[in-house]
Amino acid sequence: MYEWLIAGGGIHGCTIAAHLLKQNIIRPDQLKIIDPHPEPLAEWKERTAFIDMPYLRSPGVHHLDIKPFSLKQYGKRAGTETDFYGAYSRPSLYLFNEHCDHVIQESGLRESWHTGLISSAMREKDHWIIETEQGDRFHTKNLVVATGVNRRIFFPEWGYLAKRMAPSQVSHVFDDKKAAPVGPIAVIGGGISAAHLTIKLSKQYPGQVTQVTRHAYRVHDFDSDPGWLGPKYMDGFSRLSAQEKRRTIQQARHKGSIPAELNQKLHHLRKKGSYHLYIDKISHVEYKNNQFTLTAQSGKQLEVKTVYFATGFAPDVMSAGFLADLIKRENLQCAHCGFPLVNQHLEWCDHLFVSGPLAELELGPSSRNVIGAMKAADRITAASC
């Protein structure tokens, strides 16, 4: 039997695993991390590489390790101290990923890795039984769910239709297999992923890229105010009801926003004619002669051969995988919004912990971010001491 099993090997799962291992709470042979990918952080690395993200949005003190200045010290030792951007010392993607690999190697995390997709989690007296779709079975005293709420990417209705019309010419930035870019190209979405992808494609296919967004660019340094990282806002948040917390989170998040330097890059590229910007909403799509005709609500039409969506995940909660069954089987408590009601240690019930969006009614608006992973790791490891 394992002491800890973590469902999910992304930023959150690996951060929690690294904290458990580096604080000597457990050894690698007492931990199992189950993820559908063969390597830690595989999904993170693939997605950020596809959009060609040069710098993280989060500052240099947010990372996988247990010491707050670990990433900055690593950058200095590696001779890449200049790989930080702006007043908040935001790390380059290259440096952040290199540091992640260093922490993973240093902690021995890979020894605990198992490639698979969890199909069920059941309580058996004093432990959990975890089964995968591949037929593997694991017994563990503690279970951490770090998988997010669902894995269903979101398309608008016309996007599903376009995908059916010509699947090889339409994809989402979160798709495992991406459409090969052939100009002219449309990028659908107004957030940070859409911005990075638009910048990348406009350099590769100048004048052949159009970004379509329903709103003007929303410019914020972070996707929520830094005050949410500490007692300034969190003290009051902790005293709210679950319903009030949900409203507060929705208001606090700068959804679909981009930092100032991306806005400046986009402005410069648009001025050069490298890409076009439509602030509109697509209402209709047609496909003929290997080309889409996208019709906006304003009546404007756009003809493209490739469509990339940067429209996030489906808003439904706990709609797929083992989570819905787990909630019913164990009668786990959820708020009206569908998210878990957990204690200060992020414990949903005895020896069942959550991280990421599943922990946001306790950790607040920053729960989904890298700092949310660090805070979750701190709380979960504190519960095990």
Secondary structure, 3 states (H helix, E strand, C coil): CEEEEEECCCHHHHHHHHHHHHCCCCCHHHEEEEECCCCCCHHHHHHHHHCCCCECCCCCCCCCCCCCCHHHHHHHHCCCCCCEECCCCEEEHHHHHHHHHHHHHHHCHHHHEEECCEEEEEEECCEEEEEECCCCEEEEEEEEECCCCCCCECCCHHHHHHHHHCHHHEEECCCCCCCCCCCCEEEECCCHHHHHHHHHHHHHCCCCEEEEECCCCEECCCCCCHHHHCHHHHHHHCCCCHHHHHHHHHHHCCCCEECHHHHHHHHHHHHHCCEEEEECCEEEEEEECCEEEEEECCCCEEEECEEEECCCECCCCCCCCHHHHHHHHHCCCECCCCCECCCCCCEEECCEEECHHHHHHHHCHHHHCHHHHHHHHHHHHHHHC
